[in-house]
Amino acid sequence: MEFPGRAINLEQAAAVQRDLVAVAISMRLVDSVEFGRIAAQTAKQVIVQKGSGSRARTEL
């Protein structure tokens, strides 16, 4: 859980947003050897773009 202090249960969330859909998330460790150079560059670009987008929203 990313922010345990800000977590709410499904019933509380449904009270805030009626069209809420529960989704299961599965996480597993993956060896980094499986990713090639191009995949690593693409991932880095996505991370940089998301970071600059959130910064732009906070500056408004």
GROMACS elastic network, one bead per residue, 0.5 to 0.9 nm:
[ bonds ]
;  ai    aj funct       b0    kb
    1     4     6  0.57569   500
    1     7     6  0.81913   500
    2     6     6  0.89474   500
    2     7     6  0.89156   500
    3     6     6  0.55084   500
    3     7     6  0.66030   500
    4     7     6  0.52698   500
    4     8     6  0.88587   500
    5     8     6  0.87721   500
    8    11     6  0.82015   500
    8    12     6  0.61034   500
    8    13     6  0.65068   500
    9    12     6  0.54449   500
    9    13     6  0.63238   500
    9    14     6  0.87544   500
   10    13     6  0.50664   500
   10    14     6  0.60672   500
   10    15     6  0.86481   500
   10    20     6  0.87738   500
   10    22     6  0.76877   500
   11    14     6  0.51165   500
   11    15     6  0.63469   500
   11    16     6  0.89449   500
   12    15     6  0.51982   500
   12    16     6  0.67161   500
   12    17     6  0.89129   500
   13    16     6  0.52100   500
   13    17     6  0.61523   500
   13    18     6  0.81884   500
   13    20     6  0.74286   500
   14    18     6  0.51487   500
   14    19     6  0.73833   500
   14    20     6  0.59037   500
   14    21     6  0.86226   500
   15    18     6  0.62802   500
   16    20     6  0.87829   500
   17    20     6  0.56857   500
   18    21     6  0.89168   500
   30    33     6  0.85122   500
   30    34     6  0.77110   500
   31    34     6  0.59806   500
   31    35     6  0.82074   500
   32    35     6  0.57910   500
   32    36     6  0.87565   500
   33    36     6  0.74504   500
   35    38     6  0.81847   500
   35    39     6  0.59709   500
   35    40     6  0.65558   500
   36    39     6  0.53379   500
   36    40     6  0.62549   500
   36    41     6  0.87532   500
   37    40     6  0.51360   500
   37    41     6  0.62425   500
   37    42     6  0.86660   500
   38    41     6  0.50894   500
   38    42     6  0.61354   500
   38    43     6  0.85944   500
   39    42     6  0.50659   500
   39    43     6  0.61321   500
   39    44     6  0.85847   500
   40    43     6  0.51217   500
   40    44     6  0.61697   500
   40    45     6  0.86350   500
   41    44     6  0.50931   500
   41    45     6  0.61880   500
   41    46     6  0.87140   500
   42    45     6  0.50848   500
   42    46     6  0.62732   500
   42    47     6  0.86990   500
   43    46     6  0.51573   500
   43    47     6  0.62505   500
   43    48     6  0.86613   500
   44    47     6  0.51405   500
   44    48     6  0.61761   500
   44    49     6  0.85911   500
   45    48     6  0.51226   500
   45    49     6  0.60689   500
   45    50     6  0.85721   500
   46    49     6  0.51029   500
   46    50     6  0.61078   500
   46    51     6  0.85068   500
   47    50     6  0.52209   500
   47    51     6  0.61153   500
   47    52     6  0.86726   500
   48    51     6  0.50818   500
   48    52     6  0.61879   500
   48    53     6  0.85585   500
   49    52     6  0.52160   500
   49    53     6  0.60896   500
   49    54     6  0.87155   500
   50    53     6  0.50625   500
   50    54     6  0.62789   500
   50    55     6  0.86292   500
   51    54     6  0.53804   500
   51    55     6  0.62929   500
   51    56     6  0.87374   500
   52    55     6  0.50331   500
   52    56     6  0.61515   500
   52    57     6  0.87457   500
   53    56     6  0.51177   500
   53    57     6  0.63887   500
   53    58     6  0.88653   500
   54    57     6  0.51666   500
   54    58     6  0.64149   500
   54    59     6  0.87910   500
   55    58     6  0.52666   500
   55    59     6  0.63342   500
   56    59     6  0.51851   500
   56    60     6  0.66799   500
   57    60     6  0.55301   500
